[in-house]
Amino acid sequence: MTFLARPEPEPGPLLPRQAEHVHDARVLTGGGSTALIVLDGQIYTLRITRAGKLILTK
């Protein structure tokens, strides 16, 4: 008898095994449309567009 292993389904974008921390962009922006994020002394701007997309710029 032969058993075939089923491939695991692709994980969705918010499954815990893909990311240790999940942050809501609306919370990061304080209910507004932009948030400043610092990484290694560099400041980045996270912006929520009118279409509900995210843009991260340096």
C-alpha beads as a LAMMPS data file, in Angstrom:
LAMMPS data file: protein, C-alpha beads

58 atoms
57 bonds

1 atom types
1 bond types

-500.0 500.0 xlo xhi
-500.0 500.0 ylo yhi
-500.0 500.0 zlo zhi

Masses

1 110.0

Atoms # bond

1 1 1 0.000 0.000 0.000
2 1 1 1.373 3.416 -0.958
3 1 1 0.524 6.608 0.888
4 1 1 0.939 9.917 -0.849
5 1 1 1.614 12.908 1.334
6 1 1 -0.741 15.779 0.699
7 1 1 0.997 19.090 0.210
8 1 1 0.188 21.574 2.942
9 1 1 -1.980 24.470 1.790
10 1 1 -0.205 27.753 1.279
11 1 1 -0.474 29.845 4.450
12 1 1 -2.506 33.041 4.240
13 1 1 -0.970 36.458 4.764
14 1 1 -1.730 36.699 8.486
15 1 1 -1.021 33.215 9.818
16 1 1 1.118 33.326 12.979
17 1 1 3.795 31.020 11.561
18 1 1 4.612 33.626 8.910
19 1 1 5.082 36.554 11.250
20 1 1 5.869 36.811 14.919
21 1 1 3.963 40.056 15.342
22 1 1 0.872 41.337 13.608
23 1 1 0.149 45.064 13.716
24 1 1 -2.995 46.775 12.487
25 1 1 -1.996 49.650 10.184
26 1 1 -4.941 51.745 11.385
27 1 1 -3.672 51.409 14.965
28 1 1 -0.121 52.311 13.869
29 1 1 -1.448 55.471 12.218
30 1 1 -3.582 56.377 15.230
31 1 1 -6.695 56.419 13.071
32 1 1 -5.066 58.801 10.593
33 1 1 -3.380 57.983 7.323
34 1 1 0.352 58.123 8.167
35 1 1 2.798 56.758 10.712
36 1 1 6.529 57.258 11.108
37 1 1 8.611 54.112 11.582
38 1 1 12.263 54.137 12.652
39 1 1 14.702 51.399 11.646
40 1 1 18.421 51.683 12.438
41 1 1 18.182 55.460 12.757
42 1 1 16.364 55.863 9.433
43 1 1 12.827 57.274 9.389
44 1 1 10.236 55.707 7.086
45 1 1 6.680 56.863 6.418
46 1 1 3.853 54.343 6.279
47 1 1 0.838 55.749 4.460
48 1 1 -2.645 54.342 3.933
49 1 1 -3.984 55.493 0.569
50 1 1 -7.601 56.421 -0.171
51 1 1 -7.877 53.052 -1.914
52 1 1 -6.860 51.272 1.311
53 1 1 -3.383 50.273 0.123
54 1 1 -0.157 50.676 2.122
55 1 1 2.869 52.610 0.912
56 1 1 6.175 52.624 2.816
57 1 1 8.679 55.294 1.812
58 1 1 12.040 56.457 3.099

Bonds

1 1 1 2
2 1 2 3
3 1 3 4
4 1 4 5
5 1 5 6
6 1 6 7
7 1 7 8
8 1 8 9
9 1 9 10
10 1 10 11
11 1 11 12
12 1 12 13
13 1 13 14
14 1 14 15
15 1 15 16
16 1 16 17
17 1 17 18
18 1 18 19
19 1 19 20
20 1 20 21
21 1 21 22
22 1 22 23
23 1 23 24
24 1 24 25
25 1 25 26
26 1 26 27
27 1 27 28
28 1 28 29
29 1 29 30
30 1 30 31
31 1 31 32
32 1 32 33
33 1 33 34
34 1 34 35
35 1 35 36
36 1 36 37
37 1 37 38
38 1 38 39
39 1 39 40
40 1 40 41
41 1 41 42
42 1 42 43
43 1 43 44
44 1 44 45
45 1 45 46
46 1 46 47
47 1 47 48
48 1 48 49
49 1 49 50
50 1 50 51
51 1 51 52
52 1 52 53
53 1 53 54
54 1 54 55
55 1 55 56
56 1 56 57
57 1 57 58
